[in-house]
Amino acid sequence: MRLEKIKCVLFDMDGVLVDACDWHKQAFNEALFSIAGFKLTDEEHQNTFNGLPTKIKLQMLVNDGRLSGALCDKISQLKQSITLEIINSNCNTDNTKIEMINFLKSKKIVVCCFTNSIRESANLILKRAGVLNLLDELLTNQDVKSPKPHPEGYNKLIKKFNFLPEECLIIEDSEKGLKAAHDSGANVIKVRSAKEVTIDLFKEIE
């Protein structure tokens, strides 16, 4: 794969454009403990729940008999409130991401983001990071019927700009995001954290 063959780069958000995975885990656990009296362990969050939308996480807990369905809306609302507080306290302009996206756009590459977060959170995170206005398109879990690990969001972005999957490159970190990326047919780069997502990642394939 060479960068000159790529017409579109599609980024995940949490753990890729912004190091926000722990923020979502913290907010979810605080809301869950406040209302239901228990938390997810680090192990089960990483192995089972990481990368999934809040509503799906809650439904999984209901299906497992660990949570009453009547509490889901309250937990979801509280989780969102806590998430916004954490974002406002911790998310700041990231010049490395700004430099990276400007580099891609200088190559006439379309730059998009597809996240399993809701739009309110995604807009705030990406705005505070300084990259929201640099994106050509942002899709959230509210813009698809099937969130990751389903490839619907990536497929929609690829089709929106009339690209072939092989003309696109997806950057992902979580197993569920990687499954969605691979199932879209696009090229995929796996990263371990947002710290790896810099201009150097693309200079290596330039």
Secondary structure, 3 states (H helix, E strand, C coil): CCHHHCCEEEECCECCCECCHHHHHHHHHHHHHHHHCCCCCHHHHHHHHCCCCHHHHHHHHHHCCCCCHHHHHHHHHHHHHHHHHHHHHHCCCCHHHHHHHHHHHHCCCEEEEECCCCHHHHHHHHHHHCCHHHCCEEECHHHCCCCCCCCHHHHHHHHHCCCCHHHEEEEECCHHHHHHHHHCCCEEEECCCHHHCCHHHHHCCC
